[in-house]
């Protein structure tokens, strides 16, 4: 996607041209099951229930649960990570989502929790898009913006 627009400079009042190129370069078509799993995990995060998000990730792991190292440590780690973010909302200007998703992926790796390929691809896409979002609108609260869509998908079972 390419967008060209004029942006008024706050200091001078003059319109300056701006070219925005948005292409994460990653695409995934989630199966019905993967879509449901992602929506439920993201819904738990949006509702500040990091513990539930960790449990869902663990329960829906496509890997052998016997290989997981310290399940409770994984769930507690995800809960602590999400809890630390929610104190002031998730605003791109304040929180680096790449770090958040990176920490979640590291927790999964450390605890040997195999994640669904679709989840990892979506997380990676969010990491890539974060830089663009930070440039365009640094103070947007992603969870607040996504909450109505998540609630609709969750309540209407749009998966």
Secondary structure, 3 states (H helix, E strand, C coil): CEEEEEEECCCCCCEEEEEEECCCCCCCCCCHHHHHHHHHHHHHHHCCCHHHHHHHHHHCCCCCHHHCCCHHHHHHHHHHHHHHHCCCCCECCCCCHHHHHHHHHHHHHHCCCCCCHHHHHHHHHHHHHHHHHHHHCCCCEHHHHHHHHHHHHHHCCCC
